[in-house]
Amino acid sequence: MILSIASGKGGTGKTSLACAMARALGPGTALLDCDVEEPNCALFLNPDIESEIDFCVPVPVINPVKCQGRGRCQQVCEYNAIKLFNDKPFLFEHMCHSCGGCALACPEGAITEKPRHAGKIRRGLSGDLFFADGVMNVGEASPVWLIKAVKKLAPSGGDVIIDCPPGTSCPMISAVSGSDFCLLVSEPTPFGLSDLKLAVGTLEKIRVPYALVINRYDLGDWEMEAWCAQKGVKILLKIPFDREIAAAYSRGRTILDVRPEYGQTLKKISVVIKAGVPA
């Protein structure tokens, strides 16, 4: 089973839950940290990194001799990374999303591509768990290519836990796509509910089944649970505020280190999820 763990906003406990779920499922489980702009799973799992490789993305190279200034590259670029000035193209490389559209569209074949270093990919072991993450360079326009590269490292045959980027934009969608199930983590605040609605709408559009974990459920209001009841969103776990859990988090430890009883709870949630996932 490929289980993605996501949230409409940051700071809900998504990463902590992802690490705890991987540890609860035990040997043979893989954890992929696809929150490549702020990868934190390694802080909790302390993996032994066995390999670290550079990651590159393709960026355009414009041949001024061949270019006739027709502007097709500017027309097809959705990110405004190429603009024509006096019929001469100028590349804003930091805005390029490496889609390759400009090279395909150029009628003169004046655009080729070169690799640009964009980050690194690490893999290793945390005890009996397979671990991989990506670390994107600061200032990169899009983490999507790096997320896809990390996902390709998932070993076959065991459970895969994906820690997704927060939010509901392209990085989150890239990380969640292809999952058998998505476990959303939120908190019962007005901001939490607003972002949860966006996350639920996104998952429904890409047709990934989902359920909810409410973290610190006793510190907010009850509007989230009311909305879930009305919407039919299943709540699989409600975690109360616990100072010991918060203190463990600040020291880079998971919920299982201070509340090991949650291990059985997370295993049961996994069983419930698998029961609803088509074989």
C-alpha positions, -999 to 999 in steps of 0.1 A, spaced: 0 0 0 11 35 -8 -1 58 19 4 95 15 1 118 45 -8 154 37 -22 186 52 -39 217 38 -15 238 58 19 235 76 23 229 113 -4 203 118 18 174 128 19 158 94 56 149 94 55 136 130 26 113 121 43 101 89 74 91 109 53 75 136 32 55 111 63 42 94 78 31 127 45 15 137 42 -6 105 78 -18 111 103 -38 90 99 -36 53 82 -2 54 96 27 33 93 63 42 97 89 14 101 125 25 87 144 -5 84 177 14 116 185 -4 116 223 3 117 215 41 125 178 46 124 170 83 118 133 85 155 127 89 154 147 121 130 122 137 143 89 121 181 96 121 187 74 91 221 61 81 225 77 47 240 52 23 240 74 -8 237 110 -17 235 121 -54 231 154 -71 198 162 -87 196 183 -119 168 198 -139 169 207 -177 169 244 -185 168 261 -219 199 272 -239 190 297 -267 212 298 -298 211 335 -309 224 326 -344 194 303 -351 168 324 -333 146 344 -357 126 362 -329 92 346 -338 83 345 -301 68 309 -300 89 302 -269 74 332 -251 39 322 -262 41 286 -248 58 295 -215 32 294 -188 56 308 -162 69 339 -181 104 325 -180 112 337 -215 105 372 -228 113 389 -261 130 423 -260 136 439 -295 128 405 -310 156 388 -289 146 362 -263 158 366 -227 157 338 -203 147 343 -166 163 310 -155 151 312 -119 115 312 -132 119 282 -155 99 251 -145 118 228 -168 88 217 -188 107 217 -221 78 234 -240 100 262 -254 124 237 -270 95 218 -286 78 249 -299 108 267 -315 104 263 -353 141 269 -359 153 245 -333 172 273 -316 166 260 -281 183 231 -265 186 222 -229 214 218 -203 213 203 -168 213 227 -138 220 215 -103 187 218 -83 193 197 -52 202 163 -39 186 129 -32 195 109 -2 187 73 6 195 49 35 181 30 64 166 39 97 168 6 115 146 -18 94 130 11 75 139 22 40 144 60 39 147 85 11 143 122 8 151 151 -15 167 184 -5 159 212 -30 182 242 -35 169 275 -21 153 296 -49 143 268 -72 110 275 -90 94 241 -87 100 210 -65 79 188 -87 107 171 -106 126 163 -74 94 149 -58 89 126 -87 125 114 -85 122 106 -48 90 87 -54 108 65 -80 130 52 -52 101 34 -34 110 -3 -31 84 -28 -43 66 -53 -20 62 -33 12 42 -4 26 53 30 14 46 61 35 49 95 17 53 127 37 38 153 13 44 190 11 17 211 28 -9 229 9 -29 219 -22 -7 232 -51 14 213 -76 40 199 -51 12 183 -29 -6 169 -60 26 155 -74 34 137 -41 -1 124 -35 -8 112 -71 -6 75 -75 -13 68 -38 -37 42 -27 -49 64 1 -43 98 16 -44 105 53 -50 142 60 -38 158 92 -55 189 104 -63 209 136 -97 222 147 -92 259 140 -109 282 114 -77 282 93 -74 244 97 -110 239 85 -105 263 55 -74 245 44 -90 211 50 -118 219 26 -93 228 0 -74 196 5 -105 175 4 -116 192 -28 -82 185 -44 -82 148 -35 -117 144 -48 -106 159 -81 -76 136 -85 -97 107 -72 -75 96 -43 -95 83 -13 -89 99 20 -97 102 57 -88 126 85 -67 127 116 -74 157 139 -44 167 159 -48 187 192 -86 182 188 -93 195 223 -78 229 218 -100 242 190 -137 244 182 -161 217 170 -168 231 135 -144 208 118 -161 177 132 -195 191 123 -183 198 87 -168 163 84 -201 147 96 -220 168 70 -195 160 43 -191 124 51 -154 126 59 -142 98 80 -122 107 111 -98 78 119 -80 94 149 -83 123 172 -51 132 191 -55 154 222 -30 180 231 -2 164 251 27 184 265 50 153 265 44 148 227 51 185 221 83 183 241 94 151 223 88 168 190 111 197 199 138 171 207 134 153 173 115 123 187 82 109 175 50 103 193 59 67 198 89 75 219 67 90 246 34 74 239 41 39 226 5 29 229 -2 49 197 18 22 178 -11 -2 180 -36 25 172 -17 34 140 -14 -3 130 -52 -6 134 -57 25 112 -35 9 86 -57 -22 87 -88 -2 83 -73 17 53 -61 -15 36 -96 -30 40 -110 -2 19 -83 -2 -8 -90 -23 -39 -65 -52 -43 
